[in-house]
Amino acid sequence: MSLDHRVVDQGWLADLRASLADDFAVQTARLRELTELNADTGDPGEAHNQAALLVVTRRNIEQITGALSRISDGTYGACEKCRQSIPAERLEALPHARFCVPCQEKHNR
């Protein structure tokens, strides 16, 4: 679904942009709540859970922002490594995907 590599269903892309924007709002609100509730309860397990939730939420925001940026600049759906089109099925399952499966596997090693 890369704007550079194939014709994109503009309706699908508009829906995706709206969905990502909604997800961004949800994650931003979650981050705000987590940072406001950063009170020390004295429970090390709770502090660990809080820290993990903050990391995951920040990563989600980063991934959503990256996908929105790629949509805006016309590179959405192109693998950042090999520049080939990322299959639509992968983008539907993982809208923030930056790499095709072979390049993702290499990146994970």
Order of alpha helices (4+ residues) and beta strands (2+ residues): alpha-alpha-alpha-alpha
